[in-house]
């Protein structure tokens, strides 16, 4: 009997992300939004009106990446900016009526995939969410520790910043 490959947890999380991404891409293929777009629209929908920084944090993405997505949404007429009630230099992002319609159309497809996915979880959705929260907290803590003093986060070598090695944990290589 062949021993299954023992990979790092980071590799497993990466592979999970790819599998979930494909599940959603298949389910939402003919919808009004791609899965990444739907995630952004959903964050805005959930928070109703929030600053770009709050939305980027909620989504776990860089602010610059969120701002690129926001510009696309604004060109489509799907997002608008409201003045921030306490900070004249900032604003809050909200979905327009057209953005809400696009989100609603994508949500119908997403919910079908979500129901099938949750039904396949042996211990239920709450247990899976708790486990994922632990993994996300660990990833965020590791990112904070990985930044060398005096060096911006983006200056880390590519091998450190984004690589996920499938190497065996026992040190025997591939």
Secondary structure by P-SEA (a helix, b strand, c coil): ccccccccaaaaaaaaaaaaaaaaaaaaccccccaaaaaaaaaaaaaccccaaaaaaaacccaaaaaaaaaaaaaacccccccccccccbbbbbbcaaaaaaaaaaaaaaaaaaaaaaaaccccaaaaaaaaaaaaaaaaaaaaaacccccccccccccccbbbbccccccccc
